[in-house]
Amino acid sequence: MSGAGAGGPTSEPSGTESEVFLAALLAGVPGGLDDYFYLWTLADKISHSYPLRGATALADAAELAAAAQRDVYVGVAVSANPVPPHQRVKADEAKGIFGLWSDIDTLHPVHKKVNLPATDEEAMELLMAPGLEPTILVKSGHGLQVWWLFEHAWIFGDDSARVAAGGLAKAWNDAGGIASGSSANCSDWRRSGNDS
């Protein structure tokens, strides 16, 4: 999770970049939840679930991310149950989301689209145009992965909240995709990631 950075306190965060990123991501999750967050690693295509209440979950997840060094993705949704190793959270299984996210690709031979920002700096200009500064910015190798975290994670009370969150996430990413030439798939609450 190289390049992860969290907005907020002006003091220098302690811990690895992965710990700082995960701590920022999970900061708005209410205490007492028996739910899970997860990481997915490309090398083995395995989901790794961690309890939100687990005393060592944050450190364990950060250790996995640090050991993998690249191609580690974090699930964008909270899950009521551990995610099976070869699956990811499906929309109807999501228990909540940490905030809104967007993947902004930049021009590179690994991308098929050619109408992309040429550099990370150009991508940032597009992101900042609406005036909503992101909470977390990850340089993903060939673009940016960006989070706008809620003050408190949106834990769904019922199916209508889940549907509303899905619609909001899709609209947010569609708006970002129009600006950047890239758009993330929000239909299955899969993951946002880092490949550097």
Protein Blocks (a to p, Z undefined) as FASTA:
>chain_A
ZZiacehjfbdcedjfklmmmmmmmmmpcghiacdcddddfklopacdddfklmklmmmm
mmmmmmnopapacdfbdcfbdcdfkbccdfklpgbdfbdcdddddddfkbmbfcbcfbfk
lmmmmmmmnopacfbdcdehiacddddddfbdcddfbfklmmmmmmmmmmmmmmmmmmno
pacdfklopaacdfZZ
